[in-house]
């Protein structure tokens, strides 16, 4: 199980620029099976709910701390999970992307 923290770490996407990589990852994300999407969404909820619960209980400037956790959680934890599930479909997504570029 290999996790990627950025799309430029995926070997198959090395030849594409940032915008093309984003489009390919979006195509791959659309190919994720419903059961995998369900698991991914459960992981997202498990990571995001605790900081938001903390945020709801704080009335002072301390709300910034849970907000930092949410942003950090997204970039450090959620993005790699999303890329992991999408990376299984990268080859198909690249073929579809090239086919779209030809039209």
PALO-18959 format. One line per 8 residues: number of its first residue (from 1); their letters; for each residue x, y, z of N, C-alpha, C. Coordinates in Angstrom, 1 decimal. Example, Ala and Ser with C-alpha at 12.3 -4.5 7.8 and 13.67 -1.06 7.14 Angstrom:
// residues 2
1 = as = 13.2,-5.7,7.8,12.3,-4.5,7.8,13.2,-3.3,7.8 ~ 12.8,-2.2,7.1,13.7,-1.1,7.1,12.9,0.0,7.9
//
This chain:
// residues 103
1 = xxxxxxxx = 0.8,-1.2,0.0,0.0,0.0,0.0,0.9,1.2,0.0 ~ 0.9,1.9,-1.1,1.8,3.1,-1.3,1.0,4.3,-1.3 ~ 1.3,5.3,-0.4,0.6,6.5,-0.3,1.4,7.6,-1.0 ~ 0.7,8.5,-1.7,1.3,9.6,-2.3,0.8,10.9,-1.7 ~ 1.7,11.8,-1.4,1.3,13.1,-0.8,1.0,14.1,-1.8 ~ 1.4,13.9,-3.0,1.2,14.8,-4.1,1.1,14.0,-5.4 ~ 0.4,14.6,-6.4,0.2,13.9,-7.7,1.4,13.8,-8.5 ~ 2.4,14.6,-8.2,3.7,14.5,-9.0,4.6,13.4,-8.5
9 = xxxxxxxx = 4.1,12.7,-7.4,4.8,11.5,-6.9,4.4,10.2,-7.7 ~ 3.3,10.3,-8.4,2.8,9.2,-9.1,3.6,9.0,-10.4 ~ 4.2,7.9,-10.6,5.1,7.7,-11.7,4.5,7.9,-13.0 ~ 3.3,7.4,-13.2,2.6,7.5,-14.5,2.2,8.9,-14.9 ~ 2.2,9.8,-13.9,1.8,11.2,-14.2,3.0,12.2,-14.3 ~ 4.2,11.7,-14.3,5.4,12.5,-14.4,5.5,13.4,-15.6 ~ 5.0,12.9,-16.7,5.1,13.6,-18.0,4.1,14.7,-18.2 ~ 3.1,14.8,-17.3,2.0,15.7,-17.4,2.3,16.9,-16.5
17 = xxxxxxxx = 1.7,18.1,-17.0,1.8,19.3,-16.1,0.8,19.2,-15.0 ~ 0.8,20.2,-14.2,-0.1,20.2,-13.0,-1.5,20.2,-13.4 ~ -1.9,21.0,-14.3,-3.3,21.0,-14.7,-3.8,19.7,-15.3 ~ -3.0,19.1,-16.1,-3.3,17.8,-16.7,-3.4,16.7,-15.6 ~ -2.5,16.8,-14.7,-2.5,15.8,-13.6,-3.8,15.9,-12.8 ~ -4.2,17.1,-12.5,-5.5,17.3,-11.8,-6.7,16.8,-12.6 ~ -6.7,17.0,-13.9,-7.7,16.4,-14.7,-7.7,14.9,-14.7 ~ -6.6,14.3,-14.8,-6.5,12.9,-14.8,-6.9,12.3,-13.5
25 = xxxxxxxx = -6.5,12.9,-12.4,-6.9,12.4,-11.1,-8.4,12.6,-10.9 ~ -9.0,13.6,-11.4,-10.4,13.8,-11.4,-11.1,12.6,-12.2 ~ -10.6,12.3,-13.3,-11.2,11.2,-14.1,-11.0,9.9,-13.3 ~ -9.8,9.7,-12.7,-9.6,8.5,-12.0,-10.5,8.4,-10.7 ~ -10.8,9.6,-10.1,-11.7,9.6,-9.0,-13.1,9.3,-9.3 ~ -13.5,9.6,-10.6,-14.8,9.2,-11.0,-14.9,7.7,-11.3 ~ -13.8,7.1,-11.4,-13.8,5.6,-11.7,-13.8,4.8,-10.4 ~ -13.6,5.4,-9.3,-13.6,4.7,-8.0,-14.9,4.0,-7.8
33 = xxxxxxxx = -14.9,2.7,-7.4,-16.1,1.9,-7.1,-16.8,2.5,-5.9 ~ -18.2,2.4,-5.9,-19.0,2.9,-4.9,-18.6,2.4,-3.5 ~ -18.2,1.2,-3.3,-17.8,0.7,-2.0,-16.5,1.4,-1.6 ~ -15.6,1.7,-2.5,-14.3,2.3,-2.2,-14.6,3.8,-1.8 ~ -15.6,4.4,-2.5,-15.9,5.8,-2.2,-16.5,5.9,-0.8 ~ -17.3,4.9,-0.5,-17.9,4.8,0.9,-16.9,4.7,1.9 ~ -15.9,3.9,1.7,-14.8,3.7,2.7,-14.0,5.1,2.8 ~ -13.7,5.7,1.6,-13.0,6.9,1.6,-13.8,8.0,2.4
41 = xxxxxxxx = -15.1,8.1,2.2,-15.9,9.0,2.9,-16.0,8.8,4.4 ~ -16.0,7.5,4.8,-15.9,7.2,6.2,-14.6,7.6,6.8 ~ -13.5,7.5,6.1,-12.2,7.9,6.6,-12.2,9.4,6.7 ~ -12.7,10.1,5.7,-12.8,11.6,5.8,-13.6,12.0,7.0 ~ -14.8,11.4,7.3,-15.6,11.7,8.4,-14.8,11.5,9.7 ~ -14.2,10.4,9.8,-13.4,10.0,11.0,-12.3,11.0,11.3 ~ -11.8,11.6,10.3,-10.7,12.6,10.5,-11.2,14.0,10.7 ~ -12.3,14.4,10.1,-12.8,15.7,10.1,-13.8,16.0,11.3
49 = xxxxxxxx = -14.5,15.0,11.7,-15.5,15.3,12.8,-14.9,15.8,14.1 ~ -13.9,15.1,14.6,-13.3,15.6,15.9,-12.9,17.1,15.9 ~ -12.2,17.6,14.9,-11.8,19.0,15.0,-13.0,19.9,14.9 ~ -14.0,19.5,14.1,-15.2,20.4,14.0,-16.0,20.3,15.3 ~ -16.0,19.2,16.0,-16.7,19.2,17.4,-15.9,20.1,18.3 ~ -14.6,20.1,18.3,-13.8,21.0,19.1,-14.2,22.5,18.7 ~ -14.3,22.7,17.4,-14.6,24.1,16.9,-15.9,24.6,17.4 ~ -16.9,23.7,17.5,-18.3,24.0,17.9,-18.3,24.4,19.4
57 = xxxxxxxx = -17.4,23.9,20.2,-17.4,24.1,21.6,-16.6,25.3,22.0 ~ -15.8,25.9,21.1,-14.9,27.0,21.5,-15.5,28.3,21.1 ~ -15.5,29.3,22.0,-16.1,30.6,21.7,-15.1,31.7,21.6 ~ -13.9,31.5,21.8,-12.8,32.5,21.8,-11.9,32.4,20.6 ~ -10.8,33.0,20.6,-9.9,33.0,19.5,-9.3,31.6,19.3 ~ -9.5,30.7,20.3,-9.0,29.3,20.3,-9.6,28.5,19.2 ~ -10.6,29.0,18.5,-11.1,28.2,17.3,-10.1,28.0,16.2 ~ -9.1,28.8,16.3,-8.0,28.7,15.2,-7.3,27.3,15.3
65 = xxxxxxxx = -7.1,26.8,16.5,-6.4,25.5,16.7,-7.2,24.4,16.0 ~ -8.5,24.1,16.2,-9.2,23.1,15.5,-9.2,23.4,13.9 ~ -9.2,24.6,13.6,-9.2,25.0,12.2,-7.9,24.5,11.5 ~ -6.8,24.7,12.2,-5.4,24.3,11.8,-5.4,22.8,11.7 ~ -6.0,22.1,12.6,-6.1,20.6,12.6,-6.8,20.1,11.3 ~ -7.9,20.8,11.0,-8.7,20.4,9.9,-7.9,20.6,8.6 ~ -7.3,21.7,8.5,-6.5,22.0,7.2,-5.3,21.0,7.2 ~ -4.6,20.8,8.3,-3.5,19.9,8.3,-4.0,18.5,8.0
73 = xxxxxxxx = -5.1,18.1,8.6,-5.6,16.8,8.4,-6.0,16.5,6.9 ~ -6.5,17.6,6.3,-6.8,17.4,4.8,-5.5,17.2,4.0 ~ -4.5,18.0,4.2,-3.3,17.9,3.4,-2.5,16.7,3.8 ~ -2.4,16.4,5.0,-1.5,15.3,5.5,-2.2,14.0,5.4 ~ -3.5,13.9,5.7,-4.1,12.6,5.7,-5.1,12.3,4.6 ~ -6.0,13.3,4.3,-7.0,13.0,3.4,-6.6,13.0,1.9 ~ -5.7,13.9,1.6,-5.2,13.9,0.2,-4.5,12.6,-0.2 ~ -3.6,12.0,0.7,-3.0,10.7,0.4,-4.0,9.6,0.2
81 = xxxxxxxx = -5.1,9.6,1.1,-6.1,8.5,0.9,-6.8,8.7,-0.4 ~ -7.1,9.9,-0.8,-7.8,10.2,-2.1,-6.9,9.7,-3.2 ~ -5.7,10.1,-3.2,-4.7,9.7,-4.2,-4.5,8.2,-4.3 ~ -4.5,7.5,-3.1,-4.4,6.1,-3.0,-5.5,5.4,-3.8 ~ -6.8,5.8,-3.5,-7.9,5.2,-4.1,-7.9,5.5,-5.6 ~ -7.6,6.7,-6.0,-7.6,7.1,-7.4,-6.4,6.5,-8.2 ~ -5.3,6.2,-7.5,-4.1,5.7,-8.2,-4.4,4.3,-8.8 ~ -5.4,3.6,-8.3,-5.7,2.3,-8.9,-6.3,2.4,-10.3
89 = xxxxxxxx = -6.8,3.6,-10.6,-7.4,3.8,-11.9,-6.7,4.8,-12.8 ~ -5.4,5.1,-12.5,-4.7,6.1,-13.2,-4.5,5.7,-14.6 ~ -4.1,4.5,-14.9,-3.8,4.0,-16.3,-5.1,4.2,-17.2 ~ -6.2,3.8,-16.7,-7.5,4.0,-17.4,-7.8,5.5,-17.6 ~ -7.5,6.3,-16.6,-7.8,7.7,-16.6,-6.9,8.4,-17.6 ~ -5.6,8.0,-17.7,-4.7,8.5,-18.7,-5.2,8.2,-20.1 ~ -5.6,7.0,-20.3,-6.2,6.7,-21.7,-7.4,7.5,-22.0 ~ -8.3,7.7,-21.0,-9.5,8.5,-21.3,-9.1,10.0,-21.5
97 = xxxxxxx = -8.1,10.5,-20.8,-7.7,11.8,-20.9,-7.1,12.1,-22.3 ~ -6.2,11.1,-22.8,-5.6,11.3,-24.1,-6.7,11.2,-25.2 ~ -7.7,10.4,-25.0,-8.8,10.2,-25.9,-9.6,11.5,-26.0 ~ -9.8,12.2,-24.8,-10.5,13.5,-24.8,-9.6,14.6,-25.5 ~ -8.3,14.5,-25.4,-7.4,15.5,-26.0,-7.4,15.4,-27.5 ~ -7.6,14.2,-28.0,-7.6,14.0,-29.5,-8.9,14.5,-30.1 ~ -10.0,14.6,-29.3,-11.3,15.0,-29.9,-11.3,16.5,-29.9
//
